[in-house]
Amino acid sequence: MKPTSLRTESPSFEQWKPIYCYEGYYEVSNLGRIRSLDRDVPMRGGIWSIKGQIISQKRHYRTGYMNVTLNFAGTKVTLLVHRLVAKAFVPNPYNKPTVNHINGIKSDNRAINLEWCSYKENNQHAYDIGIKAKFHAGQFLPGTNGRQGEPRRGPSAFNTQNSSVAKMAQER
C-alpha cells in the first residue's frame, strides 16, 4: 500500500508561531516551514541588521526526516521539523512521545499530517500503510543476528560455539 496524500493547504492559510526556547529569533508554520525573524545584532562599531528568511531544510541521509539548523547564542542546534510543527500546532493531551506522519511521507510536515502517538502506535501505523515490514520478537532473518538487515557478529557468524572461539583466542 502506498502512502496516502492529504488535502493541500493554501499558503494564504499559513500561520506562524514562535519556536519554544527560540522566541524572538525563529518561528514555525503550520505548513512545515521555519523562518528566522528580523533582528538587530550589536557588533563592533555599530548595529548589524539581520533580515529574517525562510530556513532551508535538509533531509537526514539515514532516517529521511527533514531537519533544520538553528543558530542561537553562538551555538548551532539541528532539530527535526516535524517535531517543531507538532509542538506548536498539534495538541498532545495524553503526553505521547512520538510524532507520526499520517500519510507516511516523512517530508510532509504540515500540521494536518501530524499526530502524537506512542512508539507502538507509530510502528503499527507504519505496518498498516505498508512502509514497514512486520517483524516479530524472536524472528530471525537468514544471515543476520535477528535484527533486520544487521549482519551476524561473534561466534554465530562462524557457526562455532563460544568455547571454540575462546580456545582459538587462547592459542594465539
Secondary structure, 3 states (H helix, E strand, C coil): CCCCCCCCCCHHHCCEEECCCCCCCEEEECCCCEEECCEEEEECCEEEEECCCECCCEECCCCCCEEEEEEECCEEEEEEHHHHHHHHHCCCCCCCCEEEECCCCCCCCCHHHEEEECHHHHHHHHHHCCCCCCCCCCCCCCCECCCCCCECCHHHHHCCCHHHHHHHHHHC
